[in-house]
Amino acid sequence: MTSQTSATSSHPLAILGAGVMGETVLSGLLRAGWHADQIVATDRRLERQLELTTRYGIKMLENTEAVAEAETVILVVKPQDMNDLLNEISQSIKPGALVVSLAAGVETAFIESRLPEGVAVVRVMPNTPAQVDEGMAAISPGSHSNQDHLDRVTQILSATGRVITVPERYQDAVTAISGTGPAYLFFVVEAMIEAGVHLGLPRDTATELVVQTMLGSAKLLRETGEHPTVLRERVTSPGGTTAAAVRELEDHKVRAAFLRAMEAARDRSRDLAAAAREDKQGTGRG
């Protein structure tokens, strides 16, 4: 298989929940060479259905209709909506279909427990840079998934960025690092822009300086492969401006604050999984 088009001809795909991330996957696949007639999608809002049909030329269906004809079903809903969605589609899943979940904190075991016995499930933690084809997705197999399933999900998500496979026990940490990571970086960018304005720069000038610095620094990390400490030290001359700035960051315990923030994100991911398990215990298998 050498092209996206040939690879997808036998795997029609359904995206359940065409919000921001659902549309991100959809548009990425179309840019990568998939055809609109290979993808169906769902959304509860009529205006959203019309918007996506007009924009992409795809067919919008009800959830049960969409899964009935799909080899791959991508679930892009909020964690708290997952149980109801699984109950709705459980009896309509096509035999042999692969179910892919992009819901934060929802474990593959929970999803498997709501679907017919033996359905393959792969869990994914994506992030929002997928909107510009620079996403980072971590995927984990469920108990019925094999390498072919992982390869299929990797191929799908490679349309919007990079993909790695990790054991599911790492997914809460992944959520804290790359899943929510863009928000941390946007927070830093926001703070740096405000600092630039405070120091007398026009806002548009400060924005251009900060955004390009962030982009260039990321590219430098990627292309050199050097440790960030090495790159930071090259910028930090003894007694210079960078050393003065870094000393302030260390004095304010910024490094420790980032650690605590990511621990909080990890813990919240665990809480979502626990909430899903409690819901399962109250409702039983669908």
C-alpha positions in Angstrom: 0.0 0.0 0.0 1.7 3.2 -1.1 -1.1 5.8 -1.1 -3.8 6.9 1.2 -6.4 6.4 -1.5 -5.6 2.7 -2.2 -5.2 2.0 1.5 -8.6 3.2 2.4 -10.7 1.7 -0.4 -11.6 -1.3 1.8 -12.0 0.6 5.0 -14.8 3.1 4.8 -14.7 5.3 7.9 -17.2 6.9 10.2 -16.4 9.9 12.5 -18.9 10.1 15.3 -18.8 13.6 16.7 -17.7 16.1 14.1 -16.7 18.9 16.4 -13.3 20.6 16.3 -11.2 17.4 16.6 -13.6 15.4 14.5 -13.4 17.9 11.7 -9.6 18.0 12.1 -9.3 14.3 11.4 -11.8 14.6 8.5 -10.1 17.5 6.8 -6.7 16.0 7.3 -7.7 12.8 5.6 -9.2 14.6 2.7 -6.0 16.6 2.3 -4.0 13.4 2.4 -5.9 11.9 -0.6 -9.0 10.2 0.9 -12.2 10.7 -1.0 -15.3 12.3 0.5 -17.4 9.2 -0.4 -15.0 7.1 1.9 -16.0 9.0 5.0 -19.3 9.6 6.8 -19.7 11.7 9.9 -22.3 12.5 12.6 -23.3 15.5 14.6 -26.3 16.3 16.7 -26.7 19.8 15.4 -28.5 20.2 12.1 -26.6 23.4 11.2 -23.3 21.6 11.8 -24.4 18.8 9.5 -25.2 21.2 6.7 -21.9 23.1 7.3 -19.8 20.0 6.9 -21.7 18.6 4.0 -21.3 22.0 2.2 -17.6 22.4 3.1 -16.4 18.8 2.4 -19.1 17.0 0.4 -19.3 14.2 2.9 -22.5 12.3 3.9 -23.9 13.1 7.4 -25.8 10.2 9.0 -27.3 9.2 12.3 -24.9 7.4 14.6 -26.4 3.9 14.1 -26.5 4.3 10.3 -22.9 5.5 10.2 -21.4 2.6 12.1 -23.5 0.0 10.3 -21.5 0.6 7.1 -18.1 1.5 8.5 -14.9 -0.7 8.8 -13.4 1.9 11.1 -15.4 4.0 13.7 -13.8 7.0 15.3 -15.4 8.2 18.4 -14.8 11.9 19.0 -17.1 12.8 21.9 -16.7 14.2 25.5 -15.8 11.5 28.1 -19.1 12.0 29.9 -21.0 11.3 26.6 -19.2 8.1 25.8 -21.4 5.7 27.7 -24.6 6.9 26.0 -23.0 6.8 22.6 -21.7 3.3 23.1 -25.1 2.1 24.3 -26.7 3.7 21.2 -24.3 2.1 18.6 -23.5 -1.2 20.3 -25.9 -3.4 18.3 -25.2 -1.6 15.0 -21.4 -2.1 14.9 -20.3 -4.0 11.8 -18.7 -7.4 12.6 -14.9 -7.0 12.4 -15.0 -3.2 12.7 -12.3 -1.3 14.5 -13.4 1.3 17.1 -11.0 4.2 17.7 -11.6 6.5 20.7 -10.3 10.0 21.0 -12.0 10.6 24.4 -9.6 11.7 27.1 -9.4 9.3 30.1 -11.7 6.7 28.8 -10.0 3.3 28.9 -10.2 0.6 26.2 -11.6 -1.9 28.7 -14.6 0.3 29.4 -15.3 0.8 25.7 -14.9 -3.0 25.1 -17.4 -3.7 27.9 -20.1 -1.7 26.2 -19.6 -3.3 22.7 -20.2 -6.8 21.4 -17.6 -9.3 22.6 -14.3 -9.2 20.6 -14.6 -5.8 19.0 -11.2 -4.3 18.5 -10.6 -0.9 20.2 -7.7 1.5 20.0 -7.4 4.5 22.3 -5.9 7.7 21.1 -4.7 10.9 22.7 -4.4 13.6 20.0 -3.7 17.3 20.3 -4.9 20.5 18.6 -1.9 21.1 16.4 -3.4 18.4 14.3 -5.4 21.2 12.8 -2.3 22.3 10.9 -1.0 18.8 10.3 1.5 19.1 13.1 -0.3 17.0 15.7 1.1 14.5 18.1 -1.0 11.4 18.7 -0.3 8.5 21.1 -2.2 5.3 20.4 -2.7 2.3 22.6 -4.3 -1.1 21.7 -7.1 -2.7 23.6 -7.3 -6.4 24.4 -8.7 -7.4 21.0 -6.4 -5.2 18.9 -3.5 -6.4 16.8 -0.7 -4.8 14.8 -3.0 -4.5 11.7 -5.4 -2.4 13.8 -2.5 -0.2 15.1 -1.2 0.2 11.6 -4.6 1.3 10.3 -4.9 3.9 13.1 -1.4 5.1 12.5 -2.1 5.6 8.8 -5.3 7.5 9.6 -3.7 9.9 12.1 -0.5 10.4 10.1 -2.6 12.6 7.9 -2.6 15.2 10.7 0.9 14.8 12.3 3.1 12.3 14.1 1.9 9.1 15.7 3.5 6.9 18.4 2.3 3.7 20.1 2.5 3.5 23.9 1.1 1.0 26.5 -2.2 2.2 27.7 -0.9 2.7 31.3 1.0 5.7 29.9 -2.0 7.4 28.5 -2.7 9.6 31.5 0.8 10.9 31.4 0.5 11.5 27.6 -2.7 13.4 28.2 -0.8 15.7 30.7 2.2 16.2 28.3 1.1 16.4 24.7 -2.7 16.3 25.0 -2.9 19.4 27.1 0.6 20.6 26.2 -0.4 23.1 23.6 -2.3 25.1 26.3 0.9 25.4 28.4 2.8 26.7 25.4 0.0 29.1 24.5 0.1 30.3 28.1 3.8 31.0 27.9 3.4 32.7 24.5 0.6 34.9 26.0 2.8 35.8 28.9 5.8 36.7 26.7 3.6 38.9 24.4 2.2 40.7 27.4 5.8 41.2 28.7 6.8 42.6 25.3 3.9 45.1 25.5 4.9 46.0 29.1 8.5 46.6 27.8 7.2 49.1 25.3 6.8 47.0 22.1 3.7 47.3 19.9 1.5 44.2 20.4 1.8 43.0 16.8 5.5 43.3 17.0 5.7 41.4 20.3 3.4 38.7 18.8 5.6 38.3 15.7 8.8 38.1 17.8 7.3 35.5 20.3 5.6 33.3 17.8 8.6 33.0 15.4 10.9 32.4 18.4 8.6 29.6 19.6 8.4 28.1 16.1 12.2 28.4 15.5 13.1 26.9 18.9 10.8 23.9 18.3 12.4 23.4 14.9 15.9 23.7 16.4 15.0 21.0 18.9 13.6 18.7 16.3 16.3 19.0 13.7 19.4 19.1 15.9 18.2 16.3 18.2 20.1 17.9 21.0 18.9 18.0 24.6 17.0 21.2 25.5 19.5 21.9 28.4 22.3 22.0 25.9 20.5 24.4 23.6 19.5 26.6 26.6 23.0 26.8 27.9 24.3 27.9 24.4 22.0 30.9 24.7 22.9 31.6 28.3 26.2 33.6 28.6 27.6 33.9 32.1 26.4 37.2 33.6 24.3 37.9 30.5 20.7 38.8 29.8 19.5 35.2 29.5 21.1 34.2 32.7 19.3 37.1 34.5 16.0 36.0 33.0 16.5 32.3 33.8 17.5 33.1 37.4 14.1 34.9 37.8 12.3 31.9 36.5 14.1 29.6 38.9 13.5 31.9 41.8 9.8 31.8 41.0 9.9 28.0 40.8 8.5 28.0 37.3 9.9 24.5 36.6 8.1 23.1 39.7 4.9 24.8 38.7 5.0 23.1 35.3 5.5 19.8 37.1 2.5 20.4 39.4 0.4 21.5 36.5 1.1 18.3 34.5 0.5 16.2 37.6 -2.9 17.9 37.9 -3.7 17.1 34.3 -2.7 13.4 34.8 -4.9 13.2 37.9 -7.8 14.6 36.1 -7.4 12.1 33.3 -7.5 9.3 36.0 -10.6 10.9 37.5 -12.4 10.7 34.1 -11.5 7.0 33.8 -12.8 6.4 37.3 -16.1 8.2 36.5 -16.5 6.0 33.4 -16.0 2.8 35.4 -18.5 3.9 38.0 -21.1 4.6 35.3 -20.4 1.1 33.8 -21.0 -0.5 37.1 -24.4 1.2 37.4 -25.6 0.3 33.9 -24.0 -3.0 32.9 -23.2 -4.3 29.5 -25.1 -2.8 26.6 
